[in-house]
Amino acid sequence: MTTDPATYLFIEGETKLPEPIAHYVEQATFVISDDLLFLKNQDFFLRYSNQTLSLQLNTQKQALLFSIDFIGGKSNHRRLYGGGKKQPLAKACGLDKHPSWQVFDATGGVGKDAFVLASLGAKLTLCEKNLIIYNLLIDALARANQDNEISEIADRITAINGDSVEVLANLIDEQKPDVIYLDPMYPHRKKSAMIKKDMQVLQVLAGHETINNVQLFEQAIKTVRKRVVVKRPKTADTLTNHSPSYCVESVNTRYDVYVK
Ligand SMILES: C[S@@+](CC[C@H](N)C(=O)[O-])C[C@H]1O[C@@H](n2cnc3c(N)ncnc32)[C@H](O)[C@@H]1O
């Protein structure tokens, strides 16, 4: 899978790039540039410094630097104080009653939901189709793997780069997951200054594709063993014209659960 247009990579003070970033440079999917003037005129580019891969988003007003961090910040807070298996996401995925269920997160994004599920003990495969987001994710997982406290959680997540519609269609029976989790992009009506940094990044890189959502849902229902869970804004319509078996609600979010 290639990124379009070419993605530039600025390397700061590092001599050796980790795999697979080095692999994508070899393939010319990521093109190294040290011309900061040129890079500042691109919509975005990748930066590698302090053993961290970041995305620099050049908005009209400012440059936003974004990387994924499972060790500190919000991920850590949610892991420690997020409500454990009683939180709506865990209940919707059935982890409160079936902790050993295998989960397939078909819209991986920046891995926040996947990390919550893995921190509750779930083993999961996360699939992300955008190559840049996927690289930011595996870079964060590699750093998490070096951390004593959370390496065990990161170990439960297998990240793959691909289109989940195809990946799910090609699973053999033994590989079929108990739960498929979908959190498709939803059009944001807020002004960009009010949108969280990770959402801005996702919107720029992943856009608001909606045709894919119906296909993804149909394929998920076909493949799953136990249930498909779709995350929606609380007052949004269902993703397709299928009615959910039931819903689990939290303050701003609704999880539509489709039991097979
Ligand atoms: C709203 S984000 C998901 C956020 C994620 N739940 C999290 O916690 O960070 C949706 C993501 O799904 C990805 N995506 C959409 N359709 C996909 C597909 N068919 N296969 C794989 N990834 C897909 C997009 O590239 C985007 O990164």
The ligand as an ORCA input file, in Angstrom:
! r2SCAN-3c Opt
* xyz 0 1
  C     -12.057      7.346     13.712
  S     -10.588      6.507     13.312
  C     -10.501      5.232     14.511
  C      -9.982      5.697     15.828
  C      -9.625      4.536     16.740
  N     -10.791      3.837     17.214
  C      -8.780      5.004     17.906
  O      -9.124      4.686     19.064
  O      -7.765      5.680     17.665
  C     -10.939      5.595     11.853
  C      -9.692      4.934     11.248
  O     -10.121      3.814     10.470
  C      -9.297      3.711      9.343
  N     -10.050      2.942      8.343
  C     -11.193      3.295      7.712
  N     -11.614      2.305      6.895
  C     -10.724      1.290      7.047
  C     -10.610     -0.006      6.459
  N     -11.483     -0.428      5.561
  N      -9.578     -0.790      6.834
  C      -8.661     -0.347      7.741
  N      -8.710      0.879      8.322
  C      -9.724      1.686      7.971
  C      -9.008      5.151      8.947
  O      -7.830      5.246      8.163
  C      -8.866      5.822     10.331
  O      -7.537      5.802     10.755
*
